[in-house]
Amino acid sequence: MLVRKDVEKGIGKLPDLIRKLVAEALDDLAAQGPWPHGWNVKQIGSQGYRLRLTYRYRMRYAAEQRVLLIQVIYVGHRKDAYE
């Protein structure tokens, strides 16, 4: 699993509850693949996914099915998630 450097820095600035949810989501993504059970996930584009952390925070990631390579693109408030 790859997490971009700018995303790692952004995660550090999030509230504690959201950081815990991000850690849980990353663990579930690593264990279960791009469609982790118990999370609200929607596909955006051909290889892009959006995972809902809370009603305000989202995580965007891309996944390659053949190798199970997941790259986290964005974690943050929903108002900025789709820019």
Long-range contacts (C-beta under 8 A, 24 or more apart in sequence): 1-26, 1-29, 1-30, 1-69, 1-70, 1-71, 1-72, 2-69, 2-70, 2-71, 2-72, 3-71, 3-72, 4-71, 4-72, 4-73, 7-72, 7-73, 7-74, 7-75, 10-75, 10-76, 11-75, 14-57, 14-75, 14-76, 17-54, 18-53, 18-54, 18-57, 18-75, 21-53, 21-54, 21-57, 22-53, 22-59, 22-75, 25-51, 25-53, 25-59, 26-72, 29-61, 29-70, 30-70, 33-63, 33-68, 33-70, 34-61, 34-63, 34-65, 34-68, 34-70, 48-73, 50-81
